[in-house]
Amino acid sequence: MKKFKLPLALLLMGGTFAVNVFAEDAPKAPMTPDAVQANLDSLLNNVNIVWTCMAAFLVFFMQAGFAMVETGFTRAKSACNIMMKNLMDFSIGSIAFFLIGFGLMFGGGSELIGMSHFASVDFSTSSLNWSFWIFQCVFAATAATIVSGAMAERTKFVSYLIYSALVSAVIYPISGHWMWGNLFGAGTGWLAKMGFMDFAGSTVVHSCGGWLALAGAIVLGPRIGKYTPEGKAKPICGHNIPLAALGVFILWFGWFGFNPGSTTAAIPAIGYIAMTTNLAAAAGAIAAMFTAWIRFKKPDASMSLNGVLAGLVAITAGCNDVTLWGAIVIGLCAGVIVVLAVEFIDKVLRIDDPVGAVSVHGVCGAFGTIALSFFLKEGSSASLGTQLLGAGTMFVWAFGGGLVLFTIIKYTIGLRVSEDEELRGLDICEHGNEAYSGFQIFSNQ
């Protein structure tokens, strides 16, 4: 009989397999209750991290939505400039928020300002810290990029970079600390201690950006040709409404991260928040369409699109705390308000806001923050006085701080491009690019 010799390595592999098989069959000692709880806590923490990161990624995608909306509602000759601003306010803002902003907003110290967590040097790897930071970073970028639309087509690019950094590093975080400082567990802001309610940021994020945009538009002045010598407003139409519509749909989609993600936890409330968010957006679109139809005799597309955003901004404060019918009413009211506010700011105040950012984010953000106190579901509570105080405080802080910031920039490095550069378009003059190759507009309209 022929003998076969098995290689030593094969024998060792077989022995290891046998040991593993029998080890699986061997009885295991039962886990202690503490060990079971530890495993469950670890699993829940990991699920919360995944959900918070996914929501943050959705909010990041909103940056593309803002870029599309602003580009579509303005003229073709400055499209590259708007893309660059939306790219760089997030890029510069991320670094500024990492170094300074997050610490001012969520650090411990006092009711007025945070004094820890700068550059994340004291973060722990065993908690939600990293995912919470990225979620808050994309929120800071949202506040900064709102300003871009109201100051479109006539702002120096270098000036935009400077104020984007300062908004993300100082202005947004300090007021955010007053209202949200307790979220990270390191300190409580003075408005948060009073019970001010703003679940996902109608005031903290949107009104902050909206009132800064108002200040910037005032200091900057209107675009050439926007108003006649008699002061009558002339329409300057956007060059691509389908692009703006795409941006609005992207923002609507991203808002399902913005509002539900503000739980920073995988809990049942996510579904409810998504539902109130959607109902308010839909109601805002319908109300804005009919309001424009009555006012202008046509169901205006740009007003209807802004109605979606108005409903989304208004419900952001109370998305977790209002009833479903309350969400619909808030959205309907916001849709009406945004149309009237755009007209008032444009024709009465004579402030040139090319995309309606002040009306959508500033006015409707304040409205939603205040209105939630009338539609609270069972188990939620908010004081109308405190809500009014919070909304008013943000106006004073962001608008006042914006006036100071933009005035300083205006009289130092300059805030506005020259008349010739504005007429030629910022794409060629500021960036040496054309958004649409071979198609350059020379116009004062």
Beta strands, then each sheet from edge to edge (+ up, - down):
end
